[in-house]
Amino acid sequence: MVARTVGSGNPFASILDGASSYTIYRDGNPASVGDICLYDVGIYDPATRILSVSSAKLTGRYDNVWPNLESPSKVTVLGAELPVMPMAMEDMSDFRLGDTVTLLLTSDGQVAGAVSASDARGDNIGVLEKLEGNTAQVTLLTGGIRLEGNCTGSNVQAGELVRVGSSGANKLSLSRVSGSGASGSFQVAERKVGTVPLSGSCRLFEKVGKSAMKEISAEDLTRASIPGSQIVYAHRDTGGRIDLLILDNATGDLYTYGMLKNGTPQEVSGGAVSFPILYTRFITRRG
């Protein structure tokens, strides 16, 4: 179900099958009721007593639908064709092609509901995986949705963190993410950036230049404080807490260090073989 209200108990209480003891995960991380935000999507498994909550949202131009607007099974927004759950059909019937809509998604990319972009918006932040001519592919950080379409945008390159918008039917507008949205350093033990707390389910990522994004945990960080200059991006949930934090080379694990050995066997007197070796130190960046 979709959390249509928050602030008084668990908004997903009606699907908990009467359970009073259960475990909550939000976007794959352990969470509490206080981490659940408006328009999150919850799925409860009574066998495991696990409530899985997804904050994934996609905001963009409603470009296509199948088989029809009244009973959609699939919808296309920002070049992504997504399956529509039966529970979302009533929400989707309020919109027409060309409208700007926010899809409320499960963790595996199904549409569980939809609201106007004026009520809620997805941040549409992702990594520009490929840019060939006017065609772009972007993988969103939240939900892992892959967007593809003709693009407009200046000075964006593959590997960069970008924000995606709609510039027309089946067209993506891309802009480089500039400014982290954070003020102050990341105090790891206190789970704060400046004075802003991290949510209990906050996801941490690391990126080095144009390398592939890698999800990390707080245990991977060996320093007590990460300076603000190494915070690439911080996203806040509707409660004002940071629920997604991207760091720049905070662990050093995105580099591989080693020594390159290269040589050609050479036969010398007596049939012996020698292997002259050239040693070269190197550092490579993964991705």
PyRosetta script that sets phi, psi and omega in degrees:
from pyrosetta import init, pose_from_sequence

init()
pose = pose_from_sequence("MVARTVGSGNPFASILDGASSYTIYRDGNPASVGDICLYDVGIYDPATRILSVSSAKLTGRYDNVWPNLESPSKVTVLGAELPVMPMAMEDMSDFRLGDTVTLLLTSDGQVAGAVSASDARGDNIGVLEKLEGNTAQVTLLTGGIRLEGNCTGSNVQAGELVRVGSSGANKLSLSRVSGSGASGSFQVAERKVGTVPLSGSCRLFEKVGKSAMKEISAEDLTRASIPGSQIVYAHRDTGGRIDLLILDNATGDLYTYGMLKNGTPQEVSGGAVSFPILYTRFITRRG")
pose.set_psi(1, 168.3)
pose.set_omega(1, 178.4)
pose.set_phi(2, -102.5)
pose.set_psi(2, 137.3)
pose.set_omega(2, 177.1)
pose.set_phi(3, -77.4)
pose.set_psi(3, 100.5)
pose.set_omega(3, -178.2)
pose.set_phi(4, -87.3)
pose.set_psi(4, -19.4)
pose.set_omega(4, 175.8)
pose.set_phi(5, -139.7)
pose.set_psi(5, 150.8)
pose.set_omega(5, 174.8)
pose.set_phi(6, -139.0)
pose.set_psi(6, 163.5)
pose.set_omega(6, 175.2)
pose.set_phi(7, 113.4)
pose.set_psi(7, -15.2)
pose.set_omega(7, 179.7)
pose.set_phi(8, -133.4)
pose.set_psi(8, 88.8)
pose.set_omega(8, -178.7)
pose.set_phi(9, 75.1)
pose.set_psi(9, -165.8)
pose.set_omega(9, -178.5)
pose.set_phi(10, -83.8)
pose.set_psi(10, 118.9)
pose.set_omega(10, -179.1)
pose.set_phi(11, -66.1)
pose.set_psi(11, -12.8)
pose.set_omega(11, 179.2)
pose.set_phi(12, -101.0)
pose.set_psi(12, 17.7)
pose.set_omega(12, -175.7)
pose.set_phi(13, -55.8)
pose.set_psi(13, -33.5)
pose.set_omega(13, -174.4)
pose.set_phi(14, -70.4)
pose.set_psi(14, -15.0)
pose.set_omega(14, 179.3)
pose.set_phi(15, -107.9)
pose.set_psi(15, 8.6)
pose.set_omega(15, -175.2)
pose.set_phi(16, -85.0)
pose.set_psi(16, 3.1)
pose.set_omega(16, 175.3)
pose.set_phi(17, 57.2)
pose.set_psi(17, 31.9)
pose.set_omega(17, 177.4)
pose.set_phi(18, 77.7)
pose.set_psi(18, 2.8)
pose.set_omega(18, -176.9)
pose.set_phi(19, -68.8)
pose.set_psi(19, 136.9)
pose.set_omega(19, 175.3)
pose.set_phi(20, -105.7)
pose.set_psi(20, -15.2)
pose.set_omega(20, 178.3)
pose.set_phi(21, -122.2)
pose.set_psi(21, 116.3)
pose.set_omega(21, -178.5)
pose.set_phi(22, -158.1)
pose.set_psi(22, 166.0)
pose.set_omega(22, -179.1)
pose.set_phi(23, -111.7)
pose.set_psi(23, 138.0)
pose.set_omega(23, -179.7)
pose.set_phi(24, -110.8)
pose.set_psi(24, 133.3)
pose.set_omega(24, 169.6)
pose.set_phi(25, -123.7)
pose.set_psi(25, 131.5)
pose.set_omega(25, 175.5)
pose.set_phi(26, -116.8)
pose.set_psi(26, 120.0)
pose.set_omega(26, -176.4)
pose.set_phi(27, 53.8)
pose.set_psi(27, 35.7)
pose.set_omega(27, 175.6)
pose.set_phi(28, 88.3)
pose.set_psi(28, -6.3)
pose.set_omega(28, -178.9)
pose.set_phi(29, -108.9)
pose.set_psi(29, 148.0)
pose.set_omega(29, 176.8)
pose.set_phi(30, -56.0)
pose.set_psi(30, 139.1)
pose.set_omega(30, -174.9)
pose.set_phi(31, -146.5)
pose.set_psi(31, 174.7)
pose.set_omega(31, 176.4)
pose.set_phi(32, -125.9)
pose.set_psi(32, 174.2)
pose.set_omega(32, 178.6)
pose.set_phi(33, -58.0)
pose.set_psi(33, -35.1)
pose.set_omega(33, -178.9)
pose.set_phi(34, -66.3)
pose.set_psi(34, -16.4)
pose.set_omega(34, 178.7)
pose.set_phi(35, -84.6)
pose.set_psi(35, -14.1)
pose.set_omega(35, -177.4)
pose.set_phi(36, -73.7)
pose.set_psi(36, 133.0)
pose.set_omega(36, -176.7)
pose.set_phi(37, -117.0)
pose.set_psi(37, 162.3)
pose.set_omega(37, 177.8)
pose.set_phi(38, -56.0)
pose.set_psi(38, 133.6)
pose.set_omega(38, 178.2)
pose.set_phi(39, 72.6)
pose.set_psi(39, 14.3)
pose.set_omega(39, 166.9)
pose.set_phi(40, -68.2)
pose.set_psi(40, 158.8)
pose.set_omega(40, 178.3)
pose.set_phi(41, -113.3)
pose.set_psi(41, 130.6)
pose.set_omega(41, -178.5)
pose.set_phi(42, -118.6)
pose.set_psi(42, 140.1)
pose.set_omega(42, 174.1)
pose.set_phi(43, -129.5)
pose.set_psi(43, 126.2)
pose.set_omega(43, -177.9)
pose.set_phi(44, -109.6)
pose.set_psi(44, 131.9)
pose.set_omega(44, 176.3)
pose.set_phi(45, -108.2)
pose.set_psi(45, 106.3)
pose.set_omega(45, -177.0)
pose.set_phi(46, -66.6)
pose.set_psi(46, -23.8)
pose.set_omega(46, -179.1)
pose.set_phi(47, -69.0)
pose.set_psi(47, -39.9)
pose.set_omega(47, -179.1)
pose.set_phi(48, -101.0)
pose.set_psi(48, -8.5)
pose.set_omega(48, -174.9)
pose.set_phi(49, 56.5)
pose.set_psi(49, 42.7)
pose.set_omega(49, 178.9)
pose.set_phi(50, -115.4)
pose.set_psi(50, 127.1)
pose.set_omega(50, 173.2)
pose.set_phi(51, -100.3)
pose.set_psi(51, 111.1)
pose.set_omega(51, 179.9)
pose.set_phi(52, -96.7)
pose.set_psi(52, 120.8)
pose.set_omega(52, -176.1)
pose.set_phi(53, -113.9)
pose.set_psi(53, 135.2)
pose.set_omega(53, 179.1)
pose.set_phi(54, -119.4)
pose.set_psi(54, 132.9)
pose.set_omega(54, 176.2)
pose.set_phi(55, -98.8)
pose.set_psi(55, 4.0)
pose.set_omega(55, -172.9)
pose.set_phi(56, -63.5)
pose.set_psi(56, 130.9)
pose.set_omega(56, 177.7)
pose.set_phi(57, -139.8)
pose.set_psi(57, 149.5)
pose.set_omega(57, 176.7)
pose.set_phi(58, -132.5)
pose.set_psi(58, 120.9)
pose.set_omega(58, -178.5)
pose.set_phi(59, -112.7)
pose.set_psi(59, 126.8)
pose.set_omega(59, 179.4)
pose.set_phi(60, -179.3)
pose.set_psi(60, -174.5)
pose.set_omega(60, -178.8)
pose.set_phi(61, -74.3)
pose.set_psi(61, 131.8)
pose.set_omega(61, 178.1)
pose.set_phi(62, -78.4)
pose.set_psi(62, 101.8)
pose.set_omega(62, -169.8)
pose.set_phi(63, -96.6)
pose.set_psi(63, -32.4)
pose.set_omega(63, -175.2)
pose.set_phi(64, -156.2)
pose.set_psi(64, 161.3)
pose.set_omega(64, -178.9)
pose.set_phi(65, -150.8)
pose.set_psi(65, 149.9)
pose.set_omega(65, 174.5)
pose.set_phi(66, -143.4)
pose.set_psi(66, 135.6)
pose.set_omega(66, -2.5)
pose.set_phi(67, -85.6)
pose.set_psi(67, -21.2)
pose.set_omega(67, -179.3)
pose.set_phi(68, -157.9)
pose.set_psi(68, 168.6)
pose.set_omega(68, -177.1)
pose.set_phi(69, -66.6)
pose.set_psi(69, -33.5)
pose.set_omega(69, -175.1)
pose.set_phi(70, -75.1)
pose.set_psi(70, -34.4)
pose.set_omega(70, -178.2)
pose.set_phi(71, -134.8)
pose.set_psi(71, 67.8)
pose.set_omega(71, -175.3)
pose.set_phi(72, -73.4)
pose.set_psi(72, 137.0)
pose.set_omega(72, 172.1)
pose.set_phi(73, -102.9)
pose.set_psi(73, -26.6)
pose.set_omega(73, 177.6)
pose.set_phi(74, -141.8)
pose.set_psi(74, 142.7)
pose.set_omega(74, 175.4)
pose.set_phi(75, -132.2)
pose.set_psi(75, 153.5)
pose.set_omega(75, 179.2)
pose.set_phi(76, -119.9)
pose.set_psi(76, 122.0)
pose.set_omega(76, 176.9)
pose.set_phi(77, -134.1)
pose.set_psi(77, 128.8)
pose.set_omega(77, -179.6)
pose.set_phi(78, 53.6)
pose.set_psi(78, 38.3)
pose.set_omega(78, 176.3)
pose.set_phi(79, 78.8)
pose.set_psi(79, 0.9)
pose.set_omega(79, 178.8)
pose.set_phi(80, -103.8)
pose.set_psi(80, 121.9)
pose.set_omega(80, 175.5)
pose.set_phi(81, -92.2)
pose.set_psi(81, 119.8)
pose.set_omega(81, -172.7)
pose.set_phi(82, -123.6)
pose.set_psi(82, 140.5)
pose.set_omega(82, 177.7)
pose.set_phi(83, -72.3)
pose.set_psi(83, 143.6)
pose.set_omega(83, -179.1)
pose.set_phi(84, -106.4)
pose.set_psi(84, 124.4)
pose.set_omega(84, 176.7)
pose.set_phi(85, -73.7)
pose.set_psi(85, 150.3)
pose.set_omega(85, 179.9)
pose.set_phi(86, -53.3)
pose.set_psi(86, -35.6)
pose.set_omega(86, -178.1)
pose.set_phi(87, -65.6)
pose.set_psi(87, -17.4)
pose.set_omega(87, -177.1)
pose.set_phi(88, -95.8)
pose.set_psi(88, -6.4)
pose.set_omega(88, -174.7)
pose.set_phi(89, -62.0)
pose.set_psi(89, -38.8)
pose.set_omega(89, 179.7)
pose.set_phi(90, -63.9)
pose.set_psi(90, -42.4)
pose.set_omega(90, 176.8)
pose.set_phi(91, -60.4)
pose.set_psi(91, -46.2)
pose.set_omega(91, -175.2)
pose.set_phi(92, -67.1)
pose.set_psi(92, -26.8)
pose.set_omega(92, -178.8)
pose.set_phi(93, -67.6)
pose.set_psi(93, -13.4)
pose.set_omega(93, 178.5)
pose.set_phi(94, -80.3)
pose.set_psi(94, -8.8)
pose.set_omega(94, -174.2)
pose.set_phi(95, -115.3)
pose.set_psi(95, 155.1)
pose.set_omega(95, 177.9)
pose.set_phi(96, -122.0)
pose.set_psi(96, 157.6)
pose.set_omega(96, 178.6)
pose.set_phi(97, -56.5)
pose.set_psi(97, 135.6)
pose.set_omega(97, -177.1)
pose.set_phi(98, 98.7)
pose.set_psi(98, -17.2)
pose.set_omega(98, 177.5)
pose.set_phi(99, -71.3)
pose.set_psi(99, 155.0)
pose.set_omega(99, 170.8)
pose.set_phi(100, -93.7)
pose.set_psi(100, 123.3)
pose.set_omega(100, -171.9)
pose.set_phi(101, -131.6)
pose.set_psi(101, 152.2)
pose.set_omega(101, 172.4)
pose.set_phi(102, -111.3)
pose.set_psi(102, 116.7)
pose.set_omega(102, 177.9)
pose.set_phi(103, -87.0)
pose.set_psi(103, 134.6)
pose.set_omega(103, 178.0)
pose.set_phi(104, -100.0)
pose.set_psi(104, 117.4)
pose.set_omega(104, -165.6)
pose.set_phi(105, -112.9)
pose.set_psi(105, 148.5)
pose.set_omega(105, 168.5)
pose.set_phi(106, -76.9)
pose.set_psi(106, 171.2)
pose.set_omega(106, -178.4)
pose.set_phi(107, -65.1)
pose.set_psi(107, -21.5)
pose.set_omega(107, 178.7)
pose.set_phi(108, -102.4)
pose.set_psi(108, 18.9)
pose.set_omega(108, 169.6)
pose.set_phi(109, 83.7)
pose.set_psi(109, 21.2)
pose.set_omega(109, 174.4)
pose.set_phi(110, -93.8)
pose.set_psi(110, 146.6)
pose.set_omega(110, -179.4)
pose.set_phi(111, -83.4)
pose.set_psi(111, 114.0)
pose.set_omega(111, -179.7)
pose.set_phi(112, -99.1)
pose.set_psi(112, -14.9)
pose.set_omega(112, -179.6)
pose.set_phi(113, -175.4)
pose.set_psi(113, 173.8)
pose.set_omega(113, 179.7)
pose.set_phi(114, -152.2)
pose.set_psi(114, 142.9)
pose.set_omega(114, 177.1)
pose.set_phi(115, -138.3)
pose.set_psi(115, 165.8)
pose.set_omega(115, 176.1)
pose.set_phi(116, -65.1)
pose.set_psi(116, 147.9)
pose.set_omega(116, 178.3)
pose.set_phi(117, -63.4)
pose.set_psi(117, -18.6)
pose.set_omega(117, 177.2)
pose.set_phi(118, -76.5)
pose.set_psi(118, -18.4)
pose.set_omega(118, 178.8)
pose.set_phi(119, -91.0)
pose.set_psi(119, -36.0)
pose.set_omega(119, 179.6)
pose.set_phi(120, -159.5)
pose.set_psi(120, 149.3)
pose.set_omega(120, 179.3)
pose.set_phi(121, -136.2)
pose.set_psi(121, 141.5)
pose.set_omega(121, 169.0)
pose.set_phi(122, -80.8)
pose.set_psi(122, 151.2)
pose.set_omega(122, -178.5)
pose.set_phi(123, -76.7)
pose.set_psi(123, -18.8)
pose.set_omega(123, 177.0)
pose.set_phi(124, 52.3)
pose.set_psi(124, 40.9)
pose.set_omega(124, 177.3)
pose.set_phi(125, -98.0)
pose.set_psi(125, 131.9)
pose.set_omega(125, 179.6)
pose.set_phi(126, -159.3)
pose.set_psi(126, -177.9)
pose.set_omega(126, 179.9)
pose.set_phi(127, -101.3)
pose.set_psi(127, 129.0)
pose.set_omega(127, 176.7)
pose.set_phi(128, -74.5)
pose.set_psi(128, 99.7)
pose.set_omega(128, -174.9)
pose.set_phi(129, -76.3)
pose.set_psi(129, -37.5)
pose.set_omega(129, -175.7)
pose.set_phi(130, -148.5)
pose.set_psi(130, 140.6)
pose.set_omega(130, 175.9)
pose.set_phi(131, -140.6)
pose.set_psi(131, 105.1)
pose.set_omega(131, -179.5)
pose.set_phi(132, -124.8)
pose.set_psi(132, 110.7)
pose.set_omega(132, -175.6)
pose.set_phi(133, 63.4)
pose.set_psi(133, -122.6)
pose.set_omega(133, 179.0)
pose.set_phi(134, -100.2)
pose.set_psi(134, 7.8)
pose.set_omega(134, -177.7)
pose.set_phi(135, -103.5)
pose.set_psi(135, 131.2)
pose.set_omega(135, -178.0)
pose.set_phi(136, -125.9)
pose.set_psi(136, 148.4)
pose.set_omega(136, 171.4)
pose.set_phi(137, -124.7)
pose.set_psi(137, 126.9)
pose.set_omega(137, -179.2)
pose.set_phi(138, -127.9)
pose.set_psi(138, 132.9)
pose.set_omega(138, 174.3)
pose.set_phi(139, -105.7)
pose.set_psi(139, 118.9)
pose.set_omega(139, -178.0)
pose.set_phi(140, -73.3)
pose.set_psi(140, 145.4)
pose.set_omega(140, 179.7)
pose.set_phi(141, -70.3)
pose.set_psi(141, -40.9)
pose.set_omega(141, 179.7)
pose.set_phi(142, -91.1)
pose.set_psi(142, 114.8)
pose.set_omega(142, 179.4)
pose.set_phi(143, 93.3)
pose.set_psi(143, -18.8)
pose.set_omega(143, 179.1)
pose.set_phi(144, 65.4)
pose.set_psi(144, 21.6)
pose.set_omega(144, -179.1)
pose.set_phi(145, -70.2)
pose.set_psi(145, 136.1)
pose.set_omega(145, 176.7)
pose.set_phi(146, -98.7)
pose.set_psi(146, 124.2)
pose.set_omega(146, 178.2)
pose.set_phi(147, -105.5)
pose.set_psi(147, 141.6)
pose.set_omega(147, -179.8)
pose.set_phi(148, -145.4)
pose.set_psi(148, 138.1)
pose.set_omega(148, 177.6)
pose.set_phi(149, 173.1)
pose.set_psi(149, 177.7)
pose.set_omega(149, 174.0)
pose.set_phi(150, -68.6)
pose.set_psi(150, 140.1)
pose.set_omega(150, -171.6)
pose.set_phi(151, -125.0)
pose.set_psi(151, 154.4)
pose.set_omega(151, 168.3)
pose.set_phi(152, -125.9)
pose.set_psi(152, 147.7)
pose.set_omega(152, -179.0)
pose.set_phi(153, 158.9)
pose.set_psi(153, 149.2)
pose.set_omega(153, -176.9)
pose.set_phi(154, -111.8)
pose.set_psi(154, 137.6)
pose.set_omega(154, 172.7)
pose.set_phi(155, 59.0)
pose.set_psi(155, 34.7)
pose.set_omega(155, 173.4)
pose.set_phi(156, -104.8)
pose.set_psi(156, 144.0)
pose.set_omega(156, -177.1)
pose.set_phi(157, -133.8)
pose.set_psi(157, 154.3)
pose.set_omega(157, 178.6)
pose.set_phi(158, -56.6)
pose.set_psi(158, 137.9)
pose.set_omega(158, -179.5)
pose.set_phi(159, 98.2)
pose.set_psi(159, -13.1)
pose.set_omega(159, -177.1)
pose.set_phi(160, -85.4)
pose.set_psi(160, 158.2)
pose.set_omega(160, 174.2)
pose.set_phi(161, -84.4)
pose.set_psi(161, 124.5)
pose.set_omega(161, -174.7)
pose.set_phi(162, -131.7)
pose.set_psi(162, 158.6)
pose.set_omega(162, 171.6)
pose.set_phi(163, -106.8)
pose.set_psi(163, 135.9)
pose.set_omega(163, -173.4)
pose.set_phi(164, -111.3)
pose.set_psi(164, 134.0)
pose.set_omega(164, 174.3)
pose.set_phi(165, -132.9)
pose.set_psi(165, 179.6)
pose.set_omega(165, 178.2)
pose.set_phi(166, -100.8)
pose.set_psi(166, 131.0)
pose.set_omega(166, 176.3)
pose.set_phi(167, -114.0)
pose.set_psi(167, 5.5)
pose.set_omega(167, -179.3)
pose.set_phi(168, 151.7)
pose.set_psi(168, -178.1)
pose.set_omega(168, -179.0)
pose.set_phi(169, -59.6)
pose.set_psi(169, 122.0)
pose.set_omega(169, 178.7)
pose.set_phi(170, 57.7)
pose.set_psi(170, 29.7)
pose.set_omega(170, 178.7)
pose.set_phi(171, -123.7)
pose.set_psi(171, 140.2)
pose.set_omega(171, 179.0)
pose.set_phi(172, -110.5)
pose.set_psi(172, 137.8)
pose.set_omega(172, 170.7)
pose.set_phi(173, -107.1)
pose.set_psi(173, 127.1)
pose.set_omega(173, -175.0)
pose.set_phi(174, -115.4)
pose.set_psi(174, 137.2)
pose.set_omega(174, 174.8)
pose.set_phi(175, -138.3)
pose.set_psi(175, 138.0)
pose.set_omega(175, 179.3)
pose.set_phi(176, -65.3)
pose.set_psi(176, 136.1)
pose.set_omega(176, 177.0)
pose.set_phi(177, -73.4)
pose.set_psi(177, 118.7)
pose.set_omega(177, 179.3)
pose.set_phi(178, -125.8)
pose.set_psi(178, 136.4)
pose.set_omega(178, -176.1)
pose.set_phi(179, 83.9)
pose.set_psi(179, 124.6)
pose.set_omega(179, -173.9)
pose.set_phi(180, -77.7)
pose.set_psi(180, -22.0)
pose.set_omega(180, -173.6)
pose.set_phi(181, 78.5)
pose.set_psi(181, 8.3)
pose.set_omega(181, -179.8)
pose.set_phi(182, -114.5)
pose.set_psi(182, 149.4)
pose.set_omega(182, 177.9)
pose.set_phi(183, -128.6)
pose.set_psi(183, 114.8)
pose.set_omega(183, -178.6)
pose.set_phi(184, 104.2)
pose.set_psi(184, 178.0)
pose.set_omega(184, -178.4)
pose.set_phi(185, -89.9)
pose.set_psi(185, 162.4)
pose.set_omega(185, 177.6)
pose.set_phi(186, -90.9)
pose.set_psi(186, 109.5)
pose.set_omega(186, 177.0)
pose.set_phi(187, -88.6)
pose.set_psi(187, 104.7)
pose.set_omega(187, -167.7)
pose.set_phi(188, -62.8)
pose.set_psi(188, -51.1)
pose.set_omega(188, -176.6)
pose.set_phi(189, -66.2)
pose.set_psi(189, -37.5)
pose.set_omega(189, -179.5)
pose.set_phi(190, -79.7)
pose.set_psi(190, -11.8)
pose.set_omega(190, -178.8)
pose.set_phi(191, 53.8)
pose.set_psi(191, 53.8)
pose.set_omega(191, 178.2)
pose.set_phi(192, -139.4)
pose.set_psi(192, 147.1)
pose.set_omega(192, 168.0)
pose.set_phi(193, -112.1)
pose.set_psi(193, 108.0)
pose.set_omega(193, -169.7)
pose.set_phi(194, 64.6)
pose.set_psi(194, -119.3)
pose.set_omega(194, 177.5)
pose.set_phi(195, -104.4)
pose.set_psi(195, 0.9)
pose.set_omega(195, -175.9)
pose.set_phi(196, -91.5)
pose.set_psi(196, 122.2)
pose.set_omega(196, -178.9)
pose.set_phi(197, -76.9)
pose.set_psi(197, 153.4)
pose.set_omega(197, 170.5)
pose.set_phi(198, -83.6)
pose.set_psi(198, 145.5)
pose.set_omega(198, 173.9)
pose.set_phi(199, -70.2)
pose.set_psi(199, 160.9)
pose.set_omega(199, 179.6)
pose.set_phi(200, -62.0)
pose.set_psi(200, -24.3)
pose.set_omega(200, -177.2)
pose.set_phi(201, -106.0)
pose.set_psi(201, 18.4)
pose.set_omega(201, -175.8)
pose.set_phi(202, -57.9)
pose.set_psi(202, 135.0)
pose.set_omega(202, 176.6)
pose.set_phi(203, -98.4)
pose.set_psi(203, 138.5)
pose.set_omega(203, -179.9)
pose.set_phi(204, -113.5)
pose.set_psi(204, 134.2)
pose.set_omega(204, 176.4)
pose.set_phi(205, -127.2)
pose.set_psi(205, 155.8)
pose.set_omega(205, 175.0)
pose.set_phi(206, -126.7)
pose.set_psi(206, 142.4)
pose.set_omega(206, 179.5)
pose.set_phi(207, -144.0)
pose.set_psi(207, 141.1)
pose.set_omega(207, 176.4)
pose.set_phi(208, -124.4)
pose.set_psi(208, 110.4)
pose.set_omega(208, -179.1)
pose.set_phi(209, 56.6)
pose.set_psi(209, -121.7)
pose.set_omega(209, -179.3)
pose.set_phi(210, -104.0)
pose.set_psi(210, 20.5)
pose.set_omega(210, 178.7)
pose.set_phi(211, -71.3)
pose.set_psi(211, 166.5)
pose.set_omega(211, 177.3)
pose.set_phi(212, -64.9)
pose.set_psi(212, 147.8)
pose.set_omega(212, 177.5)
pose.set_phi(213, -73.7)
pose.set_psi(213, 141.2)
pose.set_omega(213, 179.2)
pose.set_phi(214, -130.6)
pose.set_psi(214, 130.1)
pose.set_omega(214, 176.7)
pose.set_phi(215, -80.1)
pose.set_psi(215, 135.3)
pose.set_omega(215, -178.4)
pose.set_phi(216, -127.9)
pose.set_psi(216, 175.1)
pose.set_omega(216, 174.6)
pose.set_phi(217, -120.2)
pose.set_psi(217, 165.2)
pose.set_omega(217, 179.4)
pose.set_phi(218, -60.8)
pose.set_psi(218, -28.0)
pose.set_omega(218, -180.0)
pose.set_phi(219, -68.1)
pose.set_psi(219, -19.2)
pose.set_omega(219, 178.4)
pose.set_phi(220, -76.7)
pose.set_psi(220, -14.4)
pose.set_omega(220, -176.9)
pose.set_phi(221, -90.3)
pose.set_psi(221, 124.4)
pose.set_omega(221, -176.9)
pose.set_phi(222, -96.2)
pose.set_psi(222, -11.1)
pose.set_omega(222, 178.6)
pose.set_phi(223, -98.5)
pose.set_psi(223, 148.4)
pose.set_omega(223, -179.7)
pose.set_phi(224, -74.8)
pose.set_psi(224, -25.2)
pose.set_omega(224, -176.7)
pose.set_phi(225, -139.7)
pose.set_psi(225, 133.5)
pose.set_omega(225, 175.8)
pose.set_phi(226, -108.4)
pose.set_psi(226, 119.4)
pose.set_omega(226, -176.4)
pose.set_phi(227, -63.8)
pose.set_psi(227, 155.1)
pose.set_omega(227, -179.3)
pose.set_phi(228, -58.8)
pose.set_psi(228, -27.0)
pose.set_omega(228, 179.5)
pose.set_phi(229, -66.3)
pose.set_psi(229, -17.1)
pose.set_omega(229, 179.0)
pose.set_phi(230, -103.3)
pose.set_psi(230, 11.0)
pose.set_omega(230, 174.2)
pose.set_phi(231, -97.9)
pose.set_psi(231, 113.3)
pose.set_omega(231, -177.4)
pose.set_phi(232, -80.7)
pose.set_psi(232, -41.5)
pose.set_omega(232, -175.3)
pose.set_phi(233, -160.5)
pose.set_psi(233, 141.4)
pose.set_omega(233, 176.0)
pose.set_phi(234, -134.2)
pose.set_psi(234, 123.9)
pose.set_omega(234, 179.1)
pose.set_phi(235, -106.1)
pose.set_psi(235, 137.6)
pose.set_omega(235, 179.3)
pose.set_phi(236, -107.1)
pose.set_psi(236, 142.5)
pose.set_omega(236, 175.0)
pose.set_phi(237, -80.7)
pose.set_psi(237, -178.1)
pose.set_omega(237, -176.3)
pose.set_phi(238, -68.0)
pose.set_psi(238, -14.8)
pose.set_omega(238, 176.5)
pose.set_phi(239, -90.1)
pose.set_psi(239, 2.0)
pose.set_omega(239, 178.7)
pose.set_phi(240, 87.0)
pose.set_psi(240, -0.4)
pose.set_omega(240, 178.4)
pose.set_phi(241, -87.9)
pose.set_psi(241, 154.7)
pose.set_omega(241, 178.6)
pose.set_phi(242, -82.3)
pose.set_psi(242, 121.6)
pose.set_omega(242, -179.5)
pose.set_phi(243, -115.8)
pose.set_psi(243, 3.0)
pose.set_omega(243, 175.3)
pose.set_phi(244, -153.5)
pose.set_psi(244, 125.6)
pose.set_omega(244, -175.4)
pose.set_phi(245, -134.3)
pose.set_psi(245, 125.3)
pose.set_omega(245, 179.3)
pose.set_phi(246, -111.7)
pose.set_psi(246, 125.0)
pose.set_omega(246, -176.7)
pose.set_phi(247, -111.7)
pose.set_psi(247, 154.3)
pose.set_omega(247, 180.0)
pose.set_phi(248, -102.9)
pose.set_psi(248, 109.1)
pose.set_omega(248, 174.6)
pose.set_phi(249, 48.0)
pose.set_psi(249, 54.6)
pose.set_omega(249, -176.6)
pose.set_phi(250, -86.9)
pose.set_psi(250, -22.7)
pose.set_omega(250, -178.0)
pose.set_phi(251, -109.8)
pose.set_psi(251, -26.1)
pose.set_omega(251, -174.6)
pose.set_phi(252, 83.2)
pose.set_psi(252, -2.5)
pose.set_omega(252, -176.6)
pose.set_phi(253, -76.0)
pose.set_psi(253, -10.4)
pose.set_omega(253, 179.1)
pose.set_phi(254, -83.6)
pose.set_psi(254, 2.5)
pose.set_omega(254, 176.2)
pose.set_phi(255, -111.0)
pose.set_psi(255, 146.1)
pose.set_omega(255, 172.9)
pose.set_phi(256, -114.9)
pose.set_psi(256, 126.6)
pose.set_omega(256, -178.7)
pose.set_phi(257, -107.4)
pose.set_psi(257, 144.2)
pose.set_omega(257, 178.8)
pose.set_phi(258, -175.0)
pose.set_psi(258, -168.7)
pose.set_omega(258, 178.1)
pose.set_phi(259, -131.9)
pose.set_psi(259, 127.8)
pose.set_omega(259, -179.3)
pose.set_phi(260, -87.3)
pose.set_psi(260, 127.0)
pose.set_omega(260, 178.1)
pose.set_phi(261, -112.0)
pose.set_psi(261, 128.7)
pose.set_omega(261, -176.5)
pose.set_phi(262, -146.1)
pose.set_psi(262, 131.9)
pose.set_omega(262, 178.9)
pose.set_phi(263, -171.5)
pose.set_psi(263, 163.0)
pose.set_omega(263, -179.8)
pose.set_phi(264, -117.2)
pose.set_psi(264, 126.1)
pose.set_omega(264, 179.1)
pose.set_phi(265, -58.6)
pose.set_psi(265, 140.4)
pose.set_omega(265, 179.4)
pose.set_phi(266, -132.1)
pose.set_psi(266, 132.2)
pose.set_omega(266, 179.2)
pose.set_phi(267, -83.6)
pose.set_psi(267, 134.1)
pose.set_omega(267, 178.6)
pose.set_phi(268, -119.9)
pose.set_psi(268, -178.4)
pose.set_omega(268, -175.2)
pose.set_phi(269, -57.6)
pose.set_psi(269, 143.2)
pose.set_omega(269, 177.8)
pose.set_phi(270, 83.1)
pose.set_psi(270, 8.1)
pose.set_omega(270, 178.6)
pose.set_phi(271, 81.9)
pose.set_psi(271, -0.1)
pose.set_omega(271, 178.8)
pose.set_phi(272, -71.3)
pose.set_psi(272, 153.5)
pose.set_omega(272, 179.9)
pose.set_phi(273, -119.3)
pose.set_psi(273, 131.2)
pose.set_omega(273, 175.7)
pose.set_phi(274, -112.2)
pose.set_psi(274, 155.2)
pose.set_omega(274, -178.3)
pose.set_phi(275, -126.0)
pose.set_psi(275, 85.7)
pose.set_omega(275, 175.6)
pose.set_phi(276, -65.8)
pose.set_psi(276, 128.0)
pose.set_omega(276, -174.1)
pose.set_phi(277, -116.6)
pose.set_psi(277, 135.5)
pose.set_omega(277, 173.3)
pose.set_phi(278, -102.6)
pose.set_psi(278, 120.6)
pose.set_omega(278, 180.0)
pose.set_phi(279, -99.2)
pose.set_psi(279, 128.1)
pose.set_omega(279, 178.2)
pose.set_phi(280, -133.3)
pose.set_psi(280, 121.9)
pose.set_omega(280, 175.8)
pose.set_phi(281, -72.8)
pose.set_psi(281, 145.7)
pose.set_omega(281, -179.8)
pose.set_phi(282, -149.1)
pose.set_psi(282, 158.9)
pose.set_omega(282, 172.3)
pose.set_phi(283, -133.9)
pose.set_psi(283, 125.8)
pose.set_omega(283, 176.7)
pose.set_phi(284, -116.8)
pose.set_psi(284, 150.9)
pose.set_omega(284, 176.8)
pose.set_phi(285, -103.7)
pose.set_psi(285, 124.5)
pose.set_omega(285, -179.3)
pose.set_phi(286, -64.5)
pose.set_psi(286, 142.7)
pose.set_omega(286, -179.8)
pose.set_phi(287, 86.4)
pose.dump_pdb("model.pdb")
